[in-house]
Amino acid sequence: FAQAVTYVWLGQAFLALLPWLADPDIAQMVASGNIAYERLRPLDTYFFWYARAMAWMIARAVPRALMMFAFACVIVPVLGMGDWRLRLPATPESAVLFVGAMTVTVLLSSAIVMFVNLGCVITLSERGVNSLIVPFILVLSGNIVPLPFFPNWMQPILFAQPFAGLVDIPYRIYFGGLTGWIAFAGIAQMLAWTIVLGFVGHRALRAAMDRLQVQGG
């Protein structure tokens, strides 16, 4: 019960880190045609947008997380509902690993956002890609149903896929569900997916921007 309560509080605290929307500014640039100006910047478009995605998510997530932690760790026990409070990490090791895991989660989530942005550029609208990505994020990350609740035969597949690094792996590290080399393996896997998605996304965005056509005047 304590782990379930902690899992829910963490899910609410870091909800803004889930990559289920294209960058609204990029979507607006696609709709208006101002995306053409992105080709004039003396910067790599992918890494520029990647930095935007990171800043966009962190700016929304940090204030929400701080207020949620203050409420769940302090106010809830004061109100006499100690069983429903957000508990601290299981061990100091878990706390350190959780910080590292959440750092990689931001990197991984930003890489996934870049694929959503890419879909927005290719389809000329953010509505379709936003609608398609949300079910994958909610189910495969463990946001709605924790991944350990799925059948045992699915566990290796669910643990290995990239969306597990958004919710399941870091949260289970927090309350001690993943420890030792398994926790390190989870973080390493998240980092590997970040690198793979970044490499593929970079090449795909470059190809899309090379074929970009802007009409109007």
The 8 nearest C-alpha neighbors of each residue, nearest first, counted from 0:
[[1, 3, 2, 4, 5, 82, 83, 6],
 [2, 0, 4, 3, 5, 82, 83, 86],
 [3, 1, 5, 0, 4, 6, 174, 171],
 [2, 4, 6, 0, 1, 5, 7, 8],
 [5, 3, 1, 7, 6, 2, 0, 83],
 [4, 6, 2, 8, 85, 7, 3, 9],
 [7, 5, 3, 9, 4, 8, 2, 10],
 [6, 8, 10, 4, 5, 9, 3, 11],
 [9, 7, 5, 11, 10, 6, 12, 85],
 [10, 8, 12, 6, 11, 7, 13, 5],
 [11, 9, 7, 8, 13, 12, 14, 6],
 [10, 12, 14, 8, 9, 13, 7, 67],
 [11, 13, 64, 9, 67, 10, 14, 63],
 [14, 12, 15, 10, 11, 16, 60, 64],
 [13, 15, 11, 16, 10, 12, 17, 60],
 [16, 14, 60, 13, 17, 59, 56, 57],
 [17, 15, 14, 56, 13, 60, 18, 105],
 [16, 18, 15, 19, 14, 108, 165, 136],
 [19, 17, 112, 108, 20, 16, 111, 109],
 [18, 20, 133, 17, 132, 129, 136, 21],
 [21, 19, 129, 18, 22, 115, 112, 23],
 [20, 22, 116, 115, 23, 112, 125, 129],
 [21, 23, 25, 24, 26, 20, 116, 52],
 [24, 22, 26, 25, 21, 27, 20, 125],
 [25, 23, 27, 26, 22, 28, 21, 29],
 [26, 24, 28, 27, 22, 23, 29, 116],
 [25, 27, 23, 29, 24, 28, 125, 22],
 [26, 28, 24, 30, 25, 29, 31, 23],
 [29, 27, 33, 34, 25, 31, 26, 30],
 [30, 28, 26, 32, 27, 34, 31, 123],
 [29, 31, 27, 28, 32, 26, 123, 124],
 [32, 30, 28, 33, 29, 27, 34, 26],
 [31, 33, 34, 29, 28, 30, 213, 35],
 [34, 32, 28, 35, 31, 36, 29, 37],
 [33, 35, 28, 32, 36, 37, 29, 25],
 [36, 34, 33, 37, 38, 32, 213, 39],
 [35, 37, 39, 38, 34, 33, 40, 32],
 [38, 36, 34, 35, 39, 40, 44, 33],
 [37, 39, 36, 35, 40, 44, 34, 208],
 [40, 38, 36, 37, 41, 35, 42, 34],
 [39, 41, 42, 37, 38, 36, 44, 43],
 [42, 40, 39, 43, 38, 44, 37, 47],
 [43, 41, 40, 44, 47, 46, 39, 38],
 [42, 44, 45, 46, 47, 41, 40, 48],
 [45, 43, 47, 46, 42, 48, 37, 38],
 [44, 46, 48, 47, 43, 201, 49, 204],
 [45, 47, 49, 48, 43, 44, 50, 42],
 [48, 46, 44, 50, 49, 45, 43, 51],
 [47, 49, 51, 45, 50, 46, 44, 52],
 [48, 50, 46, 52, 51, 47, 45, 109],
 [49, 51, 53, 47, 48, 52, 46, 54],
 [52, 50, 48, 54, 49, 53, 55, 47],
 [51, 53, 55, 49, 50, 54, 109, 48],
 [54, 52, 50, 56, 55, 51, 109, 57],
 [53, 55, 51, 57, 52, 56, 58, 50],
 [54, 56, 52, 58, 53, 57, 51, 59],
 [57, 55, 59, 53, 58, 16, 54, 60],
 [58, 56, 60, 54, 59, 55, 61, 53],
 [59, 57, 55, 56, 60, 54, 61, 62],
 [60, 58, 56, 57, 61, 15, 62, 55],
 [59, 61, 15, 57, 63, 58, 62, 13],
 [60, 62, 64, 63, 57, 59, 58, 65],
 [63, 61, 65, 64, 60, 66, 59, 58],
 [62, 64, 60, 66, 61, 65, 12, 67],
 [63, 65, 12, 67, 61, 62, 66, 60],
 [66, 64, 62, 68, 67, 63, 61, 69],
 [65, 67, 69, 63, 64, 68, 70, 62],
 [66, 68, 64, 70, 69, 65, 12, 71],
 [67, 69, 71, 65, 70, 66, 72, 64],
 [70, 68, 66, 67, 72, 73, 71, 65],
 [69, 71, 74, 67, 68, 73, 72, 66],
 [70, 72, 85, 84, 68, 75, 69, 73],
 [71, 73, 85, 69, 68, 84, 70, 74],
 [74, 72, 70, 69, 75, 76, 71, 77],
 [73, 75, 70, 77, 76, 71, 78, 72],
 [74, 76, 78, 71, 77, 80, 84, 73],
 [77, 75, 81, 80, 79, 78, 74, 73],
 [78, 76, 74, 79, 75, 73, 80, 81],
 [79, 77, 75, 76, 80, 74, 81, 73],
 [78, 80, 76, 77, 81, 75, 82, 74],
 [81, 79, 76, 82, 83, 75, 78, 84],
 [80, 82, 76, 84, 83, 79, 75, 77],
 [81, 83, 80, 84, 1, 76, 4, 79],
 [84, 82, 81, 80, 4, 85, 75, 1],
 [85, 83, 71, 81, 72, 82, 75, 86],
 [84, 86, 71, 72, 5, 8, 87, 83],
 [87, 85, 84, 5, 88, 72, 1, 89],
 [86, 88, 89, 85, 174, 173, 72, 94],
 [89, 87, 173, 174, 94, 90, 93, 86],
 [88, 90, 174, 175, 93, 87, 173, 91],
 [91, 89, 93, 92, 88, 94, 175, 174],
 [92, 90, 94, 93, 95, 88, 89, 96],
 [93, 91, 95, 90, 94, 96, 89, 97],
 [92, 94, 90, 96, 91, 95, 173, 97],
 [95, 93, 91, 97, 88, 92, 96, 173],
 [96, 94, 92, 98, 97, 93, 91, 99],
 [95, 97, 99, 93, 98, 94, 100, 92],
 [96, 98, 100, 94, 99, 95, 173, 169],
 [99, 97, 101, 95, 96, 100, 102, 94],
 [98, 100, 96, 102, 97, 101, 95, 103],
 [99, 101, 97, 103, 102, 169, 98, 186],
 [102, 100, 104, 98, 103, 99, 97, 169],
 [103, 101, 99, 104, 100, 105, 98, 106],
 [102, 104, 106, 100, 101, 105, 107, 190],
 [105, 103, 101, 107, 102, 106, 165, 108],
 [104, 106, 108, 103, 102, 107, 109, 101],
 [107, 105, 103, 109, 104, 108, 110, 193],
 [108, 106, 193, 104, 110, 109, 105, 103],
 [107, 109, 111, 105, 110, 18, 106, 104],
 [108, 110, 112, 106, 111, 107, 52, 53],
 [109, 111, 107, 113, 108, 112, 197, 196],
 [110, 112, 108, 114, 113, 109, 18, 107],
 [113, 111, 109, 115, 18, 114, 110, 116],
 [112, 114, 116, 110, 111, 115, 117, 109],
 [113, 115, 117, 111, 116, 112, 118, 200],
 [116, 114, 112, 118, 21, 117, 113, 128],
 [117, 115, 113, 119, 21, 114, 118, 112],
 [118, 116, 114, 120, 119, 115, 113, 204],
 [117, 119, 115, 121, 116, 120, 122, 128],
 [118, 120, 125, 116, 124, 117, 122, 123],
 [121, 119, 117, 123, 118, 122, 116, 29],
 [120, 122, 118, 119, 123, 117, 207, 124],
 [121, 123, 119, 124, 120, 118, 125, 127],
 [124, 122, 120, 119, 121, 29, 30, 125],
 [125, 123, 119, 122, 126, 26, 127, 30],
 [124, 126, 119, 128, 127, 129, 26, 21],
 [127, 125, 129, 124, 128, 130, 119, 131],
 [126, 128, 130, 129, 125, 131, 124, 122],
 [127, 129, 131, 130, 125, 126, 118, 132],
 [130, 128, 126, 20, 132, 127, 131, 125],
 [131, 129, 127, 128, 132, 133, 126, 134],
 [132, 130, 128, 129, 133, 127, 134, 135],
 [131, 133, 135, 129, 130, 134, 19, 128],
 [132, 134, 136, 19, 135, 131, 130, 137],
 [135, 133, 137, 136, 132, 138, 131, 130],
 [136, 134, 132, 138, 133, 139, 137, 131],
 [135, 137, 133, 134, 140, 139, 138, 132],
 [136, 138, 142, 134, 135, 143, 140, 139],
 [139, 137, 135, 141, 140, 136, 134, 143],
 [138, 140, 141, 135, 136, 162, 137, 163],
 [141, 139, 163, 162, 166, 136, 142, 138],
 [142, 140, 145, 146, 144, 139, 167, 143],
 [141, 143, 137, 140, 144, 166, 138, 145],
 [142, 144, 141, 137, 138, 145, 140, 139],
 [143, 145, 141, 142, 146, 138, 148, 149],
 [146, 144, 141, 147, 148, 142, 143, 167],
 [145, 147, 141, 148, 149, 144, 167, 157],
 [148, 146, 149, 145, 154, 150, 151, 144],
 [149, 147, 146, 145, 150, 144, 151, 154],
 [148, 150, 147, 146, 151, 153, 154, 145],
 [151, 149, 152, 153, 148, 154, 147, 146],
 [150, 152, 154, 153, 149, 147, 155, 148],
 [151, 153, 150, 154, 155, 156, 149, 157],
 [154, 152, 151, 156, 150, 155, 157, 149],
 [153, 155, 157, 151, 156, 152, 158, 150],
 [156, 154, 158, 157, 153, 159, 152, 151],
 [157, 155, 159, 154, 153, 158, 160, 152],
 [156, 158, 154, 159, 160, 155, 153, 163],
 [157, 159, 155, 156, 160, 163, 154, 168],
 [158, 160, 156, 157, 155, 161, 163, 188],
 [159, 161, 157, 162, 158, 163, 156, 139],
 [162, 160, 163, 164, 192, 159, 189, 165],
 [161, 163, 140, 164, 165, 139, 160, 136],
 [164, 162, 140, 167, 165, 161, 158, 166],
 [165, 163, 162, 168, 189, 166, 161, 104],
 [164, 166, 163, 162, 104, 140, 167, 108],
 [167, 165, 140, 164, 168, 170, 163, 169],
 [166, 168, 163, 170, 141, 169, 171, 140],
 [167, 169, 164, 171, 170, 166, 163, 172],
 [170, 168, 172, 100, 171, 97, 167, 166],
 [171, 169, 173, 172, 167, 168, 166, 6],
 [170, 172, 176, 173, 168, 177, 174, 169],
 [171, 173, 177, 169, 175, 170, 174, 176],
 [174, 172, 170, 88, 171, 97, 93, 175],
 [175, 173, 89, 88, 171, 172, 176, 2],
 [176, 174, 172, 177, 89, 173, 171, 178],
 [175, 177, 171, 172, 174, 178, 173, 170],
 [178, 176, 172, 182, 175, 171, 181, 179],
 [179, 177, 182, 181, 175, 172, 176, 180],
 [178, 180, 181, 182, 183, 177, 184, 92],
 [179, 181, 183, 182, 184, 178, 185, 177],
 [182, 180, 184, 183, 179, 178, 185, 177],
 [183, 181, 178, 185, 177, 184, 180, 179],
 [182, 184, 180, 186, 185, 181, 187, 179],
 [185, 183, 181, 187, 182, 186, 180, 188],
 [184, 186, 182, 188, 183, 187, 181, 189],
 [185, 187, 189, 183, 188, 184, 100, 190],
 [188, 186, 184, 190, 189, 185, 183, 191],
 [187, 189, 191, 185, 186, 190, 184, 192],
 [190, 188, 186, 192, 187, 191, 164, 193],
 [189, 191, 193, 187, 188, 192, 103, 186],
 [190, 192, 188, 194, 193, 189, 187, 195],
 [191, 193, 195, 189, 194, 190, 196, 161],
 [194, 192, 107, 190, 196, 191, 195, 197],
 [193, 195, 197, 191, 192, 196, 198, 190],
 [196, 194, 192, 198, 197, 193, 199, 191],
 [197, 195, 199, 193, 198, 194, 200, 192],
 [196, 198, 194, 200, 195, 199, 110, 193],
 [197, 199, 195, 201, 196, 200, 194, 202],
 [200, 198, 196, 202, 201, 197, 203, 195],
 [201, 199, 203, 197, 202, 198, 196, 204],
 [202, 200, 198, 204, 199, 203, 45, 197],
 [201, 203, 205, 199, 200, 204, 206, 198],
 [202, 204, 200, 206, 205, 201, 199, 207],
 [205, 203, 207, 201, 206, 202, 200, 208],
 [204, 206, 202, 208, 203, 207, 209, 201],
 [205, 207, 209, 203, 204, 208, 202, 210],
 [208, 206, 204, 210, 209, 205, 203, 211],
 [207, 209, 211, 205, 210, 206, 204, 38],
 [208, 210, 206, 207, 211, 205, 204, 212],
 [211, 209, 208, 207, 212, 206, 205, 121],
 [210, 212, 208, 209, 207, 213, 35, 120],
 [211, 213, 210, 214, 35, 208, 209, 32],
 [214, 212, 32, 211, 215, 35, 34, 33],
 [215, 213, 212, 216, 32, 35, 211, 31],
 [216, 214, 213, 32, 31, 212, 33, 35],
 [215, 214, 213, 32, 31, 33, 35, 212]]
